[in-house]
Amino acid sequence: MTVPPKPFFVVSCARSGSTSLTRILDLASNGGCALEPAPNLNRETRDMMDGRLVDPDAVLRSTVVPRAREGMAEGRIYGEKNVTYGPFLDRLYRELDCRFVFLRRDGRDVVRSLMDWHERMFGSIYRECHEMGNLSERALAAAAKLPGHLDTSDYSRPRPLAGEPLAAEWEHLSREEMCAYYWSRSNREYRAQLARIPASDWIELDYTNVDSDRILEVVEFLGLEGVEGSAVRESLESRVNSLGDRIGESNKYPAWTHWDSGMRDRFWRIAGPAMTELGFVAEPAAEWRPAEYGQWWIDHEGGIDWYEWMFESRERVHRDLIDWVSADDSIRSIVDFGCGLEVGYCDAFAERRYVGIDLSPNNVEWCRQNRDNPLHDHRCVDFVTQDLGERFDLVTSSGTIDNSYDVDESLRAMVRASRGWIHATCYRGWFPELDEHRYTYESEHQCFYNDVSPSRMRRTLEAVGCTEISIEPIPTGNEAIPQETRVRARVPA
């Protein structure tokens, strides 16, 4: 298919992959893509968003428009990348009949990258933030070399206007929160502008987990030629414009899979609506679930010996639950979130309705083949996101919340499935000093290893109306981990 030649613009918020894409598009034999040519409208963009730019069309006609026309006059397809054209897209389209490539990237990844950019490289992202940050010598030197009043890049970043929800608290926000606002506001501006442009003249590209095939679709859309798949793959693998590419260092700021629960809350409060609009959250309950989460457990075939060993290694904790349930005849139905092969519980609860829930289809199928109690059932379900269709006298979970992608949502899921009690144990220990859950994602096992905050769990359960909440250490008899965390609560009627 022959695509009529038109100039094009690669647009995105910063740290979304636009430099990487620019390098790839610039390989074309019949065109090129300039990297942030000057003037790049840093001040004009901010003034436009704040309603202070008097004649935006005149600005474009004296800067961007003539260089695009000159580039096309050379007989090649002219393209350029900038991260400051958000409020001008519809005007650029009217002037140039151009095309746009809109890059989006998961906001959590962008915030992490911006924080590394600030702390390791430049020290100049939202200079007004009250937090200095953990700046490297390089970042301190760069910030000192560029006075704030001359820093047009930082000026270009949006700030909330008077009357907007965040305006009154802006000066007190953390830099992560300011970066979350930047990501959200910028991407919403781009989408609002693109909605005014015919869909045939713009394309959206998710750079979060982009592959060469998708980039080649963009190449074809722009009418570019001579860009080979092997060159695209090589460029992607080189991680253009990363810390490693720029200064030979690895990322320092923690990936979002290692953010504590407070950081998650602060990000979601500001960027959550835009995350949903951009399709980065398929369902709110799973907003913190990595794409590959749980795959190791799904593939793993531990066998009955392994699960018996796991039960025996925490037998004192398991017996505490079994003894409590056995003493209460009102608990006639039980669902077990993260049941494994149901070792110990299938026998202890032989006289009661017991439903084992597990993420592993191998475990569930083994239970169906080997556990034949007619009062019992076995289901392969992600209990955080999937409704069970019934409620139980007791919802229990033993050593599973520690590995969940969202401790609080796991607790809320337990409450939703209960008509009486919830009971959970957290095998990693007792952490009374933590005010927020501490998440650590282990890519090898594709799950989290969480240190759970008792005070945070209490706040979560109180917020959904639970009563008789007991969160306390329980002795294990294990020298390595002498105490686990036990939480028990009555759910609201």
N, C-alpha and C positions, 0 to 999 in steps of 0.2 A: 504494500500500500504506500503510495506517494503522499507525503505530508507537505502541504504548502509551507514554505519557509516563513517563520515568524521569529522575532526576538523572544527571549524567555527570561524569566527570573526565578531563581531558587530562593524561597523564603521560608523562614522558620524562626523560632526563638533560639537564642544562643545555646550551644552544647547539645544540639539535636542531630548532628551528623552532616550539616550542610557543607562543611569544608571537605569532608570525605567525598560527598557526592560531586562537589565542584571539581575535585581532582579527576574523578572518573569521567565526567562529561567533557572535560577539557582535552580528553584523548581523541575526540572526534576528528575525523579527517575533513569534514565539511563545516566545521564550526568550532566554537570554544566557549568556555565559561570563565569569566573574570572573577577573581576573588576579592570581594569588598573594595571595588574601585572607589576612589575619592572624587568628589565629595559623596559621603554616604548618608547624609541627612540625619546625623545623630541629634543635633539640636532641633531640627525641624520636626522630626518624628515626635519627640516629647512635646513640643509646643503644639503640634497638631492634636495629639491625644488630649492635651489639657485645654484645648480651645483657644489658643493664643496665636495661631498662625493665620495671618491675614489673607494671603493669596497663595494657597497651596499649588494651584495650577501653574502659576508663574515660577514657583520654586522648581517644579519638575521640568518645565520647559527650559530652564537655564542650567540644569544639571544632568539628570538621568536621561531624559528624552533625547537630547542631541547626541550623546555618546552611543546610545542604542541605535539611532538612525545611521550614524557614521559607521558603526560596526557592521550593520546590514549592508551598507553601500559597498563594502569591500567584497561582496559576493559570498560571504560566509554567514552562517547562522550565529547571531550574537546572543550570548547569555551572560548573566552575572548573578552572583550570590551576595545577598546582604541580609542582615537580621534586623534591619531598622525601617522596613518599608510597610509595615503593617497597615497604617491608616491611609496609605496612598494607592492600594492595589486597583481600586475601581478607576481612579484617575489615570494611572499608568495604562490601564486597558483601553480607555477611551482615546488616549493619545497615540498608542503604539499598536493596538490590535495584537497584543502579545499573548504568550502562554505563561502559565505559572506552575511550578512544582512546589507544593506545600509539604514540607517535612514535619512530621510529628514524632515525638519520642516520649515514652513513659515519663511522666513528671517526676517520679521518684528517682529515676536515673539521671534526669537533668539536674535536679537539686543536688544530688551527690556530686555530679561533675562540676557544677558551679562552685560548690564548697571547696573542692580540690583546686579549682582554678584560682579561687580567692586565696586559699591558705598556702598553696605551693608555688603559685606563679606571680600573681599581680597585687593581691591585697587591696583591691579597689572595687569590689562589688558591694553596692549600697554602702557607701562610705559613712553615711549618717548612722549606721547601726551602732548601738551602744556597746556591742561586743566586738572586741578587737579580733578575736579568733586566734587559732594556733598557727601563727604565720611563720613561714620559713624565712631564712635570711634573704633568699631571692625575692620573696614576696614583699618583705619589709623595704628592701632597696628599691623595688619597682614602684611601690606606693610613694616613697619619699621623693622619687625622681619626678613624679607627675603630680603637681598641686591639684587639689580638688576642683578649683574653679576652672582648670583647663581640661579636666577629665570628661570629655564629651561622651565617651562610651558609657560611663556611669550615669551621666545626665540623661542619656537616651532611655534608660530603663524606666518603665512606668511606676508612678506612685499613685496611691488612691487620692481622689479629689475630695474636697470638703463635702460632707454629706454622705459619702460612701461608707459602708459599714466598718471598714478597717482604718479609716482616716484618723479617728480619735486615738487609736491604740498603736498607730504605725511606729512611733518613736520607741515603743517598748518591745516591739517584736524582735525575735531572734533573727539572725541572718538566714537561717533555713526557712523561716516563715516568709521573709521578704522574697527569697528566691522562689518559693512556692507561689507567691502572688505574681511574680514576674512571669513564670511559666503559664499560669492560668490566664492572666490578663492578655498576654501576647497571643496565645493560641486562640482565645476567643475573638480577639480582634481580627486575626487572619481569617477565621471561619466566617465571621460576619461580612468581611469584605468579599470573600470568594462567593458568598451566596448571591452577590449582585452581578456576578460574571457568568456567562454561559458555561455550563458544565463541560462542554466540548473543548474548552480552552484552559482547563486546569486539571491537575492530577494530584492526588494525595498519596504520600508515601510514608509508611510507618517504618522508621529507622531503628526501632527497638531491637528487632531481630531480623533485619533485612537480609535478603539473599541476592545472589547475582541475577537470577531470573527476573525478579521484580525490578531491579535496576535497569535491566535490558528493556523491559516494558516502557520505562520512562524514556530511555534513549530513543525508542521507536516513536513514542508519543511526540517527542520534540523534533523528529525528522533528522536526527543526527546519524552519522554513518561512521564505520570504522572502529567502533568500540567492541572489543572482543570479550567474551565471557571469562576467559582465563585472566585477562588484565583486571577485570572487575573483581574477581575472586581474590587475586593477589592484593589489590588495593584494600579490600575489606579486611583481609587477614593482617595487614600492616597497621591497622587501627590509626588511621591518619588523624592528626591533631589531638591525640591522647597525651597524657602526661609522659608516657613512654616515648612517644614520637617526638614530643617537643623538648623534653629535658632528661629523658632516660630514666624516669622514676615510675614506680608503680603507684596505683591509687592509694591514698592514705585515708581519706574520709570513708567511713563505713558505708557499705552498700545497704540499700533499704531493707534487705533481709536481716540485717543486724541492728536495725533501729529499735530502741526500746519503745514501750507502749505510749509514752508521752510524746515522743517524736512522731509516731504514727498519727496520734490524735491531732497534733498541731498541723501536720501536713494535710490530713484529710479535711480538717475544718476549713482550710483556705482553698485547697486545690480539688477537693472531692467532686464538686459538680462538674468541673471541666474534665476530670478524669473519666467520669461516666459518659459525658457527651462525646468524648474522643474515642470511646470504646475500649479503654484500658481496664475497665471493671465490668465484667460480664454480669456479675451479680454482687451486690454490696457485701454480702456475707463472706465472699471469697476474695475480697480486694487485696489481701496480703498473701495469697497463695501463689507461689512460683509455678510456672507452667509445668515443671517436671516433678513437683512435690509428690512424694509418696510412691514414686515409681520403684524405688529399691524394695520397699515392702511388698509391693504388688508382685514383683518378680521373685522375691526371696522365698525359698522353700525350706524353712527352718526345721520342720518335722516335729513330731511329738516329743522327742527327747529334748530338743532345744527349749520348747515351751514349758516342759516340766521343770527343766533347770531354772528357767526364768521365774516360775511360780515359787520354787523352793528358795531361791535367792532372796525373795521378799515375802516369805511365808508369814512372818509375824504381822505384816501389814495386811495381807489378804485375810488372815484369820480374824483380825479386828473387824473387818466388814462382815464377814460370814457370821461371827458371833452376834453382832449388832442386829443383823437381819433375822437371825434365828430366834431372837428374843422378842420379835415384834410380829405377831400374827396378822396385823393389819397390812403388812407388805406382802401382797399376793402376786404382784407382777413386777418384773425387773427387766430393765434393758441395760446391756453392758456395752459401752462405747469403747471400742478397741479391744475386742474379746480374744484375739489370737485364736488359739485352738480350744478355748473355754476350759482350760485345765483348772481343776479345783472347783469352779463355780457350777459346772454342769452337774456334779455330784451333790454339792452343798445345797443347791436349789432344785433338787429333783422333784420336790412336791409343789413347786410354784411355777408359774409361767415365767419363762426366762428366754429372752431374745438376745442373741449375740450379734453385734454389729462390728464389721471390720472392713478396712479399705482393701484388703487383699482377697481377690476372688479365689486364690488357692486355699487360703484358710477357710473361707466360707464353704467351699466345695468339700473340703476334708471333713468339716463338721457335719455337713449334710449326709455324708457317706458313713460317718462313724458315730454320730450322736443321734440316737433314735428315740429319745424321750418325746412322746406326743405333745407334752406341754411346752416343749422348747421349739424355737425357730432360729434361723441363721440368715443374715442378710448382708450383702455387700453394698455398703452405703458410705458416703462422706456425710457423717452426721451433722457437720457444721452447716451444710447447705441444703441437705435433702430432708424433707419432712417424712416422718415415719408413719403418718396416718393414724396414729393412736397415741394415747398417753398412758404412762405407767406409774405404779405406786412409788417406784424408786428408779432413778436414773443414776447409774454408777459408771465410773471410769477410773481405771487403775493404771497409772504410769503412762497415760496417753496424752494428756493435756501438755505435758512437758515437751512433746514432739509436734504439737499442733502449730499451724501457721498463725493462729489467732487465739490466744488464751481466753480473752474476754468473750469472743463470739462462741467459743466452745462452751463456756459456762452458760451463756444465754441459750444455746441450743439444748443443753441439758435441762434448763428450766422449762423451755417450751415443750419438751417431751415428757415432763413429769406432772403428775397430779398430786404428788405428796412430797417426796424428798429427792434431793440430789446428794451424792456422796462421791468425792474424788480424792485421789491421792496423787502426789507429784513426787516421783522417785528421785529427782536430782538433789533434793535436800530441803532445808528450812532456811529461808532468807528473810528474816524479819527486818533487816536494814534497808531492803529495797522498797522504794516508793512506787517504782514502775517495773513491769516485767522486763527482763533482759533477754532479748531474742538472739540466738546464734544459729545461723543456717549452715548445715553441713552438706556441701554439694555431693560428697561421696555417698552419703546415705540418703540424700534428697529429702531431708526432713530437718526440723528445728530441734535444738536442744536448749530449752528455755529454763531460766531461773525465775521462778514465779514469785511475785510480790504478794504477801498476805494482805497488805493494806489495799492494794489495787483490786484484788479479788473481792474484798469486802465492799468496796465502793461499787463494783460492778453488780454484785448481788443485791445490795440495798437499792440500787437504781431501778431494778426490775421488780422490786416489791417483796423480796424474800425476807423471811423472819427466822428466828432461832438459828442465826448464823454462827457457826463454830469453825474457826480456822486456827489450827494449832499444830505444833510439832508432834509427831508420833514416833516413838522409839522403834528402831529397826533391828537392833542386835547386830548390826553390820558396822565394823570399825571404820570402813572407808566412808560410809554415809550413815552416821549414827542416828539421824532424824530425817524423816520425810515430812512433807506438808500434807495435812489432811483437812479437807473442807467439807462441811456438812451444813445443809440449810433446808428449811421448809419453803416450798414454793407458794406463791400467792394462789388463792382459789381461782 
